[in-house]
């Protein structure tokens, strides 16, 4: 299991919430970070999660694929951010 998904599940985040987070992430990464910060995760878990995402962006792709979402949307969102 993807470590990002595993960490969210360890903190009692539902599968539906996890899918919604990654759905938002594929459309607007900045909004997804705001959504993640509102989940009520302990600060140290939140920092660890953000650290994993920043150090290994491939984890996002793996999580999106594991959840059966469209990774092309993630790529399009990244392009929008870089403009």
C-alpha positions as CSV (number, residue, x, y, z in Angstrom):
1,X,0.0,0.0,0.0
2,X,1.2,3.5,-0.8
3,X,2.7,5.1,2.3
4,X,0.5,8.3,1.9
5,X,-2.7,6.2,1.8
6,X,-1.4,4.1,4.7
7,X,-0.7,7.1,6.9
8,X,-4.1,8.6,6.1
9,X,-5.8,5.3,7.0
10,X,-3.8,5.0,10.2
11,X,-5.3,8.3,11.2
12,X,-8.9,7.1,10.6
13,X,-9.4,8.9,7.3
14,X,-12.1,7.1,5.4
15,X,-11.5,5.6,1.9
16,X,-14.0,8.1,0.6
17,X,-12.1,11.0,2.1
18,X,-8.8,9.6,0.7
19,X,-10.3,9.4,-2.8
20,X,-11.7,12.9,-2.5
21,X,-8.3,14.2,-1.5
22,X,-6.5,12.7,-4.4
23,X,-9.4,13.7,-6.7
24,X,-8.8,17.4,-5.6
25,X,-5.1,16.8,-5.9
26,X,-5.4,15.9,-9.6
27,X,-7.4,19.1,-10.2
28,X,-5.7,21.6,-7.8
29,X,-2.7,20.5,-5.8
30,X,-2.8,23.7,-3.6
31,X,-6.4,23.1,-2.6
32,X,-5.5,19.5,-1.8
33,X,-2.8,20.6,0.6
34,X,-5.4,22.8,2.3
35,X,-7.8,19.9,2.5
36,X,-5.2,17.6,4.0
37,X,-4.3,20.2,6.6
38,X,-8.0,20.4,7.7
39,X,-8.2,16.6,8.3
40,X,-7.2,17.1,12.0
41,X,-4.0,15.0,11.7
42,X,-1.6,15.5,14.5
43,X,1.0,18.1,13.5
44,X,3.9,15.6,13.4
45,X,1.9,13.3,11.1
46,X,0.9,16.2,8.9
47,X,4.5,17.3,8.6
48,X,5.7,13.7,7.9
49,X,3.0,13.4,5.2
50,X,3.9,16.7,3.5
51,X,7.6,15.7,3.7
52,X,6.9,12.5,1.9
53,X,5.0,14.3,-0.8
54,X,7.7,16.9,-1.3
55,X,10.6,14.4,-1.2
56,X,9.0,11.8,-3.4
57,X,6.3,13.2,-5.8
58,X,6.2,9.7,-7.4
59,X,4.2,8.6,-4.4
60,X,1.3,10.8,-5.6
61,X,1.3,9.0,-8.9
62,X,1.4,5.7,-7.2
63,X,-1.5,6.7,-4.9
64,X,-3.6,8.0,-7.8
65,X,-3.0,4.8,-9.7
66,X,-3.8,2.7,-6.6
67,X,-7.1,4.6,-6.2
68,X,-7.9,4.1,-9.9
69,X,-7.9,7.9,-10.7
70,X,-6.6,9.6,-13.8
71,X,-3.0,10.5,-13.5
72,X,-3.2,12.7,-16.7
73,X,-5.1,15.2,-14.6
74,X,-2.2,15.3,-12.1
75,X,0.1,16.1,-14.9
76,X,-2.2,18.8,-16.2
77,X,-2.5,20.3,-12.7
78,X,1.3,20.4,-12.4
79,X,1.6,22.3,-15.7
80,X,-0.9,24.9,-14.5
81,X,1.2,25.4,-11.4
82,X,4.4,25.9,-13.3
83,X,2.8,28.7,-15.4
